[in-house]
C-alpha cells in the first residue's frame, strides 16, 4: 500500500514486506471493520502496493470486483503473484491521475498512502472523481505522533545520536497524519459527512532482532533508507541505542501500539 511522488518509486517488495507489509495487513483488516461496507460492491484500492488491503477486502468485504492501482510495477508484480482471485485486477497508476473513469466505484480507499504524497489534494479529488454518487471514500494513515508508536523508537534513537535525523522523522514531515488535516482534505474534495476516527492495532515483535533486522534490508521506506546511509559503526551505535529504549518484555517480545487515523466521507 504505497504511493510516492517525484522520482521515488517504491521497489524491493521483499524488503517492504519484512519491514511494513505484515503490519499493513493487520491495519487493513481493522480499518475495514471500522468502515463496515456491504458485500457485493466494486472497490478501488488506491496505492495498493503489495496487496495487503486488496487481500483484506477479499477476506472481509466479499466484493464484486477490485481494481488495485499503484505506481510501483515491482509491488504490483508481487501483489498479482499472491492474489489470483478473478475479481481482482491490478494497474499501474498514480493516485493523482487514477486509471479509471469517473463515477465508477462503490468504495474508493487509500491505505497508508496519503502521507507519502507531499501535496495530497489532487489525490483526494481523484478518489472522489472515481467514486459513484453516494459511494464511500476512505483513507487511513499512521499516527506518527502517537505516544509509543512502533516506528517512533527508531527515530528517537536516531536523533539522540544524530541531530540531523530529526528532519527525517515522519512526525515532522507528514502533517496529514492528524485528524484535522485529514478531515479538511476530504471536505476539500467536496465529500459529505466526513468523519475521522482512531483505529488501534496490536504490533508485537518476537524479539529485538525481529524489530531491528528489517531496517537493514535495502528497502524504500524512509527508515530503511536512513539506516542504509550509515556506516557500520553508526549502525551499531543506533542498534544499541534502540536496544536501550525499546520496552522489551520479560519474554523478549516487544509489544507496541500501532494507532491509525481513518477518514471517510460520502460523495
C-alpha positions as YAML, in Angstrom:
chain: A
units: angstrom
residues:
- id: 1
  name: UNK
  ca: [0.00, 0.00, 0.00]
- id: 2
  name: UNK
  ca: [2.32, 2.64, -1.21]
- id: 3
  name: UNK
  ca: [2.35, 5.77, -3.28]
- id: 4
  name: UNK
  ca: [5.08, 8.31, -3.80]
- id: 5
  name: UNK
  ca: [5.70, 11.47, -5.71]
- id: 6
  name: UNK
  ca: [8.56, 12.80, -7.75]
- id: 7
  name: UNK
  ca: [11.35, 10.45, -8.79]
- id: 8
  name: UNK
  ca: [10.98, 7.91, -6.00]
- id: 9
  name: UNK
  ca: [9.23, 4.70, -6.94]
- id: 10
  name: UNK
  ca: [8.96, 2.09, -4.22]
- id: 11
  name: UNK
  ca: [10.95, -1.05, -5.03]
- id: 12
  name: UNK
  ca: [12.14, -4.28, -3.42]
- id: 13
  name: UNK
  ca: [8.84, -5.77, -2.35]
- id: 14
  name: UNK
  ca: [10.52, -8.35, -0.10]
- id: 15
  name: UNK
  ca: [12.18, -5.60, 1.96]
- id: 16
  name: UNK
  ca: [8.88, -3.75, 2.23]
- id: 17
  name: UNK
  ca: [7.04, -6.89, 3.31]
- id: 18
  name: UNK
  ca: [9.57, -7.59, 6.06]
- id: 19
  name: UNK
  ca: [9.51, -4.03, 7.33]
- id: 20
  name: UNK
  ca: [5.89, -2.93, 6.88]
- id: 21
  name: UNK
  ca: [3.81, -5.44, 4.93]
- id: 22
  name: UNK
  ca: [2.93, -7.62, 7.91]
- id: 23
  name: UNK
  ca: [1.60, -4.62, 9.84]
- id: 24
  name: UNK
  ca: [-0.18, -3.30, 6.73]
- id: 25
  name: UNK
  ca: [-2.28, -6.46, 6.70]
- id: 26
  name: UNK
  ca: [-3.21, -6.06, 10.36]
- id: 27
  name: UNK
  ca: [-4.09, -2.41, 9.81]
- id: 28
  name: UNK
  ca: [-6.19, -3.16, 6.71]
- id: 29
  name: UNK
  ca: [-8.43, -5.65, 8.47]
- id: 30
  name: UNK
  ca: [-9.04, -3.30, 11.40]
- id: 31
  name: UNK
  ca: [-9.92, -0.37, 9.15]
- id: 32
  name: UNK
  ca: [-12.29, -2.42, 7.01]
- id: 33
  name: UNK
  ca: [-14.15, -3.47, 10.15]
- id: 34
  name: UNK
  ca: [-14.41, 0.22, 11.07]
- id: 35
  name: UNK
  ca: [-15.61, 1.11, 7.57]
- id: 36
  name: UNK
  ca: [-18.28, -1.59, 7.57]
- id: 37
  name: UNK
  ca: [-19.29, -1.90, 3.91]
- id: 38
  name: UNK
  ca: [-21.89, -4.28, 2.43]
- id: 39
  name: UNK
  ca: [-20.86, -7.27, 0.28]
- id: 40
  name: UNK
  ca: [-21.04, -7.26, -3.49]
- id: 41
  name: UNK
  ca: [-19.53, -3.81, -4.09]
- id: 42
  name: UNK
  ca: [-16.95, -2.57, -6.59]
- id: 43
  name: UNK
  ca: [-13.80, -1.33, -4.81]
- id: 44
  name: UNK
  ca: [-10.87, 0.82, -5.92]
- id: 45
  name: UNK
  ca: [-7.70, 0.30, -3.85]
- id: 46
  name: UNK
  ca: [-5.55, 3.40, -4.40]
- id: 47
  name: UNK
  ca: [-1.83, 2.80, -3.89]
- id: 48
  name: UNK
  ca: [-2.38, -0.92, -3.35]
- id: 49
  name: UNK
  ca: [1.32, -1.75, -3.06]
- id: 50
  name: UNK
  ca: [1.95, -5.45, -2.44]
- id: 51
  name: UNK
  ca: [-1.77, -6.14, -1.96]
- id: 52
  name: UNK
  ca: [-2.35, -6.13, 1.80]
- id: 53
  name: UNK
  ca: [-5.54, -4.08, 1.63]
- id: 54
  name: UNK
  ca: [-6.73, -5.80, -1.55]
- id: 55
  name: UNK
  ca: [-6.47, -9.19, 0.15]
- id: 56
  name: UNK
  ca: [-8.21, -7.87, 3.25]
- id: 57
  name: UNK
  ca: [-11.10, -6.59, 1.12]
- id: 58
  name: UNK
  ca: [-11.46, -10.09, -0.35]
- id: 59
  name: UNK
  ca: [-11.36, -11.64, 3.12]
- id: 60
  name: UNK
  ca: [-13.68, -9.21, 4.89]
- id: 61
  name: UNK
  ca: [-15.94, -7.44, 2.38]
- id: 62
  name: UNK
  ca: [-16.86, -10.09, -0.25]
- id: 63
  name: UNK
  ca: [-16.54, -7.57, -3.12]
- id: 64
  name: UNK
  ca: [-17.91, -7.86, -6.62]
- id: 65
  name: UNK
  ca: [-14.64, -6.55, -8.03]
- id: 66
  name: UNK
  ca: [-11.47, -4.73, -7.00]
- id: 67
  name: UNK
  ca: [-9.09, -2.60, -9.02]
- id: 68
  name: UNK
  ca: [-5.74, -2.14, -7.30]
- id: 69
  name: UNK
  ca: [-3.57, 0.69, -8.61]
- id: 70
  name: UNK
  ca: [0.00, 1.65, -7.71]
- id: 71
  name: UNK
  ca: [2.96, 3.47, -9.27]
- id: 72
  name: UNK
  ca: [5.33, 0.62, -8.42]
- id: 73
  name: UNK
  ca: [5.33, -2.12, -11.06]
- id: 74
  name: UNK
  ca: [7.57, -4.15, -8.74]
- id: 75
  name: UNK
  ca: [4.98, -4.07, -5.96]
- id: 76
  name: UNK
  ca: [2.14, -4.85, -8.38]
- id: 77
  name: UNK
  ca: [4.01, -7.92, -9.64]
- id: 78
  name: UNK
  ca: [4.22, -9.15, -6.06]
- id: 79
  name: UNK
  ca: [0.54, -8.42, -5.45]
- id: 80
  name: UNK
  ca: [-0.56, -10.21, -8.63]
- id: 81
  name: UNK
  ca: [1.58, -13.20, -7.76]
- id: 82
  name: UNK
  ca: [-0.12, -13.59, -4.39]
- id: 83
  name: UNK
  ca: [-3.70, -12.66, -5.32]
- id: 84
  name: UNK
  ca: [-5.21, -14.68, -8.14]
- id: 85
  name: UNK
  ca: [-8.90, -14.17, -7.37]
- id: 86
  name: UNK
  ca: [-10.63, -13.38, -10.70]
- id: 87
  name: UNK
  ca: [-12.49, -10.48, -9.10]
- id: 88
  name: UNK
  ca: [-9.19, -8.59, -8.78]
- id: 89
  name: UNK
  ca: [-7.14, -6.79, -11.40]
- id: 90
  name: UNK
  ca: [-4.13, -4.50, -11.00]
- id: 91
  name: UNK
  ca: [-2.97, -1.49, -12.98]
- id: 92
  name: UNK
  ca: [-0.01, 0.85, -12.81]
- id: 93
  name: UNK
  ca: [-1.24, 4.31, -11.98]
- id: 94
  name: UNK
  ca: [-0.63, 7.43, -9.92]
- id: 95
  name: UNK
  ca: [-3.04, 8.39, -7.13]
- id: 96
  name: UNK
  ca: [-3.19, 11.88, -8.63]
- id: 97
  name: UNK
  ca: [-4.27, 10.54, -12.03]
- id: 98
  name: UNK
  ca: [-6.20, 7.34, -11.46]
- id: 99
  name: UNK
  ca: [-6.53, 4.87, -14.37]
- id: 100
  name: UNK
  ca: [-10.31, 4.73, -14.12]
- id: 101
  name: UNK
  ca: [-13.36, 6.62, -15.40]
- id: 102
  name: UNK
  ca: [-15.40, 8.81, -13.09]
- id: 103
  name: UNK
  ca: [-18.38, 7.60, -11.04]
- id: 104
  name: UNK
  ca: [-17.14, 4.01, -11.34]
- id: 105
  name: UNK
  ca: [-16.71, 2.53, -7.85]
- id: 106
  name: UNK
  ca: [-18.88, 1.91, -4.78]
- id: 107
  name: UNK
  ca: [-15.91, 2.25, -2.41]
- id: 108
  name: UNK
  ca: [-12.65, 4.11, -3.02]
- id: 109
  name: UNK
  ca: [-9.97, 3.65, -0.38]
- id: 110
  name: UNK
  ca: [-6.30, 4.57, 0.08]
- id: 111
  name: UNK
  ca: [-4.43, 2.61, 2.74]
- id: 112
  name: UNK
  ca: [-1.19, 4.03, 4.18]
- id: 113
  name: UNK
  ca: [-0.76, 6.16, 1.08]
- id: 114
  name: UNK
  ca: [-1.70, 9.81, 1.51]
- id: 115
  name: UNK
  ca: [1.13, 10.62, 3.94]
- id: 116
  name: UNK
  ca: [3.64, 9.74, 1.19]
- id: 117
  name: UNK
  ca: [2.20, 12.42, -1.10]
- id: 118
  name: UNK
  ca: [3.53, 15.88, -0.14]
- id: 119
  name: UNK
  ca: [0.52, 17.60, -1.74]
- id: 120
  name: UNK
  ca: [-2.33, 15.07, -1.46]
- id: 121
  name: UNK
  ca: [-5.16, 17.37, -2.60]
- id: 122
  name: UNK
  ca: [-5.12, 16.12, -6.24]
- id: 123
  name: UNK
  ca: [-5.23, 12.52, -4.98]
- id: 124
  name: UNK
  ca: [-8.27, 13.23, -2.82]
- id: 125
  name: UNK
  ca: [-10.00, 14.88, -5.77]
- id: 126
  name: UNK
  ca: [-9.21, 11.88, -7.97]
- id: 127
  name: UNK
  ca: [-10.55, 9.49, -5.35]
- id: 128
  name: UNK
  ca: [-13.79, 11.46, -5.20]
- id: 129
  name: UNK
  ca: [-13.99, 11.56, -9.01]
- id: 130
  name: UNK
  ca: [-13.67, 7.78, -9.27]
- id: 131
  name: UNK
  ca: [-16.46, 7.18, -6.73]
- id: 132
  name: UNK
  ca: [-20.10, 6.80, -7.67]
- id: 133
  name: UNK
  ca: [-22.61, 9.27, -6.19]
- id: 134
  name: UNK
  ca: [-23.37, 8.08, -2.67]
- id: 135
  name: UNK
  ca: [-20.20, 5.97, -2.54]
- id: 136
  name: UNK
  ca: [-17.85, 5.78, 0.43]
- id: 137
  name: UNK
  ca: [-14.41, 7.35, 0.04]
- id: 138
  name: UNK
  ca: [-11.91, 6.46, 2.77]
- id: 139
  name: UNK
  ca: [-8.25, 6.55, 3.70]
- id: 140
  name: UNK
  ca: [-6.03, 5.78, 6.65]
- id: 141
  name: UNK
  ca: [-2.55, 6.81, 7.77]
- id: 142
  name: UNK
  ca: [-0.30, 6.04, 10.72]
- id: 143
  name: UNK
  ca: [-0.49, 8.34, 13.73]
- id: 144
  name: UNK
  ca: [3.25, 9.03, 13.83]
- id: 145
  name: UNK
  ca: [2.81, 11.42, 16.75]
- id: 146
  name: UNK
  ca: [1.09, 8.82, 18.91]
- id: 147
  name: UNK
  ca: [2.95, 8.05, 22.13]
- id: 148
  name: UNK
  ca: [4.99, 4.87, 21.82]
- id: 149
  name: UNK
  ca: [4.12, 4.36, 18.16]
- id: 150
  name: UNK
  ca: [6.07, 1.39, 16.86]
- id: 151
  name: UNK
  ca: [8.12, 3.47, 14.40]
- id: 152
  name: UNK
  ca: [8.79, 6.26, 16.88]
- id: 153
  name: UNK
  ca: [11.58, 4.40, 18.67]
- id: 154
  name: UNK
  ca: [13.82, 4.18, 15.60]
- id: 155
  name: UNK
  ca: [13.67, 7.92, 15.08]
- id: 156
  name: UNK
  ca: [14.02, 8.67, 18.79]
- id: 157
  name: UNK
  ca: [17.19, 6.59, 18.93]
- id: 158
  name: UNK
  ca: [18.48, 8.13, 15.70]
- id: 159
  name: UNK
  ca: [18.00, 11.73, 16.83]
- id: 160
  name: UNK
  ca: [19.66, 11.02, 20.18]
- id: 161
  name: UNK
  ca: [22.90, 10.17, 18.38]
- id: 162
  name: UNK
  ca: [22.42, 12.19, 15.17]
- id: 163
  name: UNK
  ca: [20.56, 15.51, 15.47]
- id: 164
  name: UNK
  ca: [20.21, 15.72, 11.68]
- id: 165
  name: UNK
  ca: [17.88, 12.71, 11.77]
- id: 166
  name: UNK
  ca: [15.17, 14.92, 13.29]
- id: 167
  name: UNK
  ca: [14.40, 16.29, 9.83]
- id: 168
  name: UNK
  ca: [13.67, 12.76, 8.58]
- id: 169
  name: UNK
  ca: [11.29, 11.79, 11.39]
- id: 170
  name: UNK
  ca: [7.84, 11.21, 9.81]
- id: 171
  name: UNK
  ca: [6.04, 13.06, 12.60]
- id: 172
  name: UNK
  ca: [7.80, 16.23, 11.42]
- id: 173
  name: UNK
  ca: [7.50, 15.51, 7.68]
- id: 174
  name: UNK
  ca: [3.94, 14.20, 7.30]
- id: 175
  name: UNK
  ca: [1.45, 16.82, 8.54]
- id: 176
  name: UNK
  ca: [-1.51, 14.95, 7.03]
- id: 177
  name: UNK
  ca: [-1.27, 12.33, 9.81]
- id: 178
  name: UNK
  ca: [-3.63, 14.20, 12.15]
- id: 179
  name: UNK
  ca: [-7.44, 14.32, 12.33]
- id: 180
  name: UNK
  ca: [-7.90, 17.97, 11.34]
- id: 181
  name: UNK
  ca: [-5.81, 17.89, 8.13]
- id: 182
  name: UNK
  ca: [-7.38, 14.60, 7.06]
- id: 183
  name: UNK
  ca: [-10.89, 15.96, 7.55]
- id: 184
  name: UNK
  ca: [-10.01, 19.17, 5.72]
- id: 185
  name: UNK
  ca: [-8.54, 17.17, 2.83]
- id: 186
  name: UNK
  ca: [-11.75, 15.21, 2.33]
- id: 187
  name: UNK
  ca: [-14.01, 18.22, 2.73]
- id: 188
  name: UNK
  ca: [-11.86, 20.00, 0.15]
- id: 189
  name: UNK
  ca: [-12.70, 17.17, -2.27]
- id: 190
  name: UNK
  ca: [-16.42, 18.02, -1.81]
- id: 191
  name: UNK
  ca: [-17.14, 14.88, 0.19]
- id: 192
  name: UNK
  ca: [-20.04, 14.90, 2.65]
- id: 193
  name: UNK
  ca: [-20.39, 13.58, 6.20]
- id: 194
  name: UNK
  ca: [-16.64, 13.48, 6.73]
- id: 195
  name: UNK
  ca: [-15.51, 11.71, 9.90]
- id: 196
  name: UNK
  ca: [-12.07, 10.83, 11.32]
- id: 197
  name: UNK
  ca: [-11.58, 8.14, 13.97]
- id: 198
  name: UNK
  ca: [-8.62, 6.41, 15.63]
- id: 199
  name: UNK
  ca: [-8.09, 2.74, 14.85]
- id: 200
  name: UNK
  ca: [-5.62, 0.84, 17.01]
- id: 201
  name: UNK
  ca: [-3.93, -2.41, 16.00]
- id: 202
  name: UNK
  ca: [-1.57, -4.60, 18.07]
- id: 203
  name: UNK
  ca: [2.06, -4.55, 16.98]
- id: 204
  name: UNK
  ca: [4.14, -7.25, 18.67]
- id: 205
  name: UNK
  ca: [7.72, -8.08, 17.68]
- id: 206
  name: UNK
  ca: [9.01, -11.52, 18.67]
- id: 207
  name: UNK
  ca: [12.30, -10.12, 19.93]
- id: 208
  name: UNK
  ca: [14.81, -7.36, 19.29]
- id: 209
  name: UNK
  ca: [16.09, -8.92, 16.06]
- id: 210
  name: UNK
  ca: [12.53, -9.09, 14.72]
- id: 211
  name: UNK
  ca: [12.36, -5.33, 15.24]
- id: 212
  name: UNK
  ca: [15.87, -4.42, 14.07]
- id: 213
  name: UNK
  ca: [16.72, -6.70, 11.14]
- id: 214
  name: UNK
  ca: [14.11, -5.33, 8.64]
- id: 215
  name: UNK
  ca: [15.76, -1.92, 8.93]
- id: 216
  name: UNK
  ca: [18.93, -3.40, 7.40]
- id: 217
  name: UNK
  ca: [17.22, -4.52, 4.21]
- id: 218
  name: UNK
  ca: [17.57, -2.49, 1.02]
- id: 219
  name: UNK
  ca: [14.05, -1.10, 1.04]
- id: 220
  name: UNK
  ca: [12.33, 2.11, 0.03]
- id: 221
  name: UNK
  ca: [10.92, 3.18, 3.40]
- id: 222
  name: UNK
  ca: [12.43, 6.34, 4.98]
- id: 223
  name: UNK
  ca: [13.74, 4.30, 7.93]
- id: 224
  name: UNK
  ca: [15.41, 1.70, 5.72]
- id: 225
  name: UNK
  ca: [16.97, 4.39, 3.55]
- id: 226
  name: UNK
  ca: [18.26, 6.20, 6.64]
- id: 227
  name: UNK
  ca: [19.83, 3.10, 8.15]
- id: 228
  name: UNK
  ca: [21.40, 2.24, 4.78]
- id: 229
  name: UNK
  ca: [23.06, 5.68, 4.77]
- id: 230
  name: UNK
  ca: [25.00, 4.88, 7.96]
- id: 231
  name: UNK
  ca: [28.36, 3.16, 8.12]
- id: 232
  name: UNK
  ca: [28.86, 0.00, 10.18]
- id: 233
  name: UNK
  ca: [29.94, 1.88, 13.32]
- id: 234
  name: UNK
  ca: [26.95, 4.22, 13.13]
- id: 235
  name: UNK
  ca: [24.56, 1.31, 12.59]
- id: 236
  name: UNK
  ca: [25.96, -0.41, 15.67]
- id: 237
  name: UNK
  ca: [25.51, 2.74, 17.73]
- id: 238
  name: UNK
  ca: [21.92, 3.08, 16.52]
- id: 239
  name: UNK
  ca: [21.18, -0.58, 17.25]
- id: 240
  name: UNK
  ca: [22.46, -0.34, 20.81]
- id: 241
  name: UNK
  ca: [20.62, 2.93, 21.44]
- id: 242
  name: UNK
  ca: [17.43, 1.26, 20.24]
- id: 243
  name: UNK
  ca: [18.02, -1.73, 22.48]
- id: 244
  name: UNK
  ca: [18.30, 0.61, 25.48]
- id: 245
  name: UNK
  ca: [14.99, 2.42, 24.88]
- id: 246
  name: UNK
  ca: [12.62, -0.20, 23.47]
- id: 247
  name: UNK
  ca: [10.12, -1.59, 26.03]
- id: 248
  name: UNK
  ca: [11.31, -5.20, 25.84]
- id: 249
  name: UNK
  ca: [9.11, -7.57, 27.85]
- id: 250
  name: UNK
  ca: [10.45, -10.26, 30.18]
- id: 251
  name: UNK
  ca: [9.93, -12.91, 27.49]
- id: 252
  name: UNK
  ca: [11.92, -10.85, 24.98]
- id: 253
  name: UNK
  ca: [8.93, -9.70, 22.92]
- id: 254
  name: UNK
  ca: [8.28, -6.04, 22.16]
- id: 255
  name: UNK
  ca: [4.60, -5.07, 22.28]
- id: 256
  name: UNK
  ca: [3.97, -1.61, 20.84]
- id: 257
  name: UNK
  ca: [0.86, 0.40, 19.95]
- id: 258
  name: UNK
  ca: [0.01, 0.92, 16.30]
- id: 259
  name: UNK
  ca: [-2.55, 3.69, 16.01]
- id: 260
  name: UNK
  ca: [-4.01, 4.88, 12.73]
- id: 261
  name: UNK
  ca: [-6.20, 7.80, 11.78]
- id: 262
  name: UNK
  ca: [-9.00, 6.66, 9.47]
- id: 263
  name: UNK
  ca: [-11.11, 9.14, 7.49]
- id: 264
  name: UNK
  ca: [-14.27, 8.57, 5.49]
- id: 265
  name: UNK
  ca: [-16.67, 10.69, 3.51]
- id: 266
  name: UNK
  ca: [-19.56, 10.26, 1.09]
- id: 267
  name: UNK
  ca: [-19.65, 11.52, -2.46]
...
